[in-house]
Amino acid sequence: MLYAITDDHLMPGPALLAKSEAALKGGCQWLQYRSKSLLTPPERVAAATALTALCRRYGAKLIINDDVELAEITGADGVHLGQGDGDPRLARKRLGNGAIIGVTCHDQLALAQRAIDDGASYVAFGRFFPSQTKPNAQAAPFSLLNQARQLSVPVTAIGGITLENAHRMIEAGASVIAVCHSLFAGNDVEARARNFCRVINP
């Protein structure tokens, strides 16, 4: 499954919705709203609300990065939490049993099992390749994905994934491929999304 992550710098202003819709048209099933710029709270609410509606039109899911309150206010489908960015148990209690709750687990299987025990719907490992979004992130070995096959939730690979290397993540054991720069930096986002989906589901 293709999991697209937005970026304020690659998708400023109206480009947020335009590029997100292109990704959804191309087959993206999960979209994460990740806003690290100096948007005001009302601007972030407006953007997340619009993205929630957009995802519903395409039968996709909107996941909010690191902000349970924003997910609750806008009716998004879930939240993604980094280590130290919130308790999955509290997020589950606040957002309900149907919410998608993801947790960043870096390069540690033990963190993933703890996240699952705390109610996570999926876990994310990475980075696996040099990443423009998080250049200083700890590298994770491919073997981790094979070990993670035993986990009871979808396993997401993230970090520097491109059309050229995405197949290696699938072959190693990932069931979800998360992409940001390699999807949204180009002009034809819809075509790139379709190509990613072909790699993920050959």
C-alpha angles and dihedrals in degrees: 000000000000116000113189122200120202124228124201093213095051093040110036121173115329091005089076093070096033095053093039090054090049090054091049091049087052093057106271108156101185125041123188120204104216113176118175098157130097096272114150118247092253090051091051091048091050092049094047092046091052092047091050090055091045093052091049090055090057098039091247132129128247117213122189120220115237097331118101092172092055090049090052095046095049099039092240118169096247151318138260117218128198121210105286094014097102146320115276089211092058091044090052092049092049099042099036138239094294096057122110109235119186129186131200109233100175107200100332127103090192091062089052094052091048091050091051091049087053093053106271117163093204139001129221127212129190172334097261097166133024106293128211091196095052107013094170097050118128112261118242125209121242089234089069090070091054090050090049092060086089092063120106097228135059114285116223124201118205139171129075095352115162138173087264098055105026092095089062090060092051092047090049092055111274117139095187127045116204117201136174119154097028090055105036103033093074130069103241099057094161093056092047091050090052090050092050090051090052090053093047094045106027 
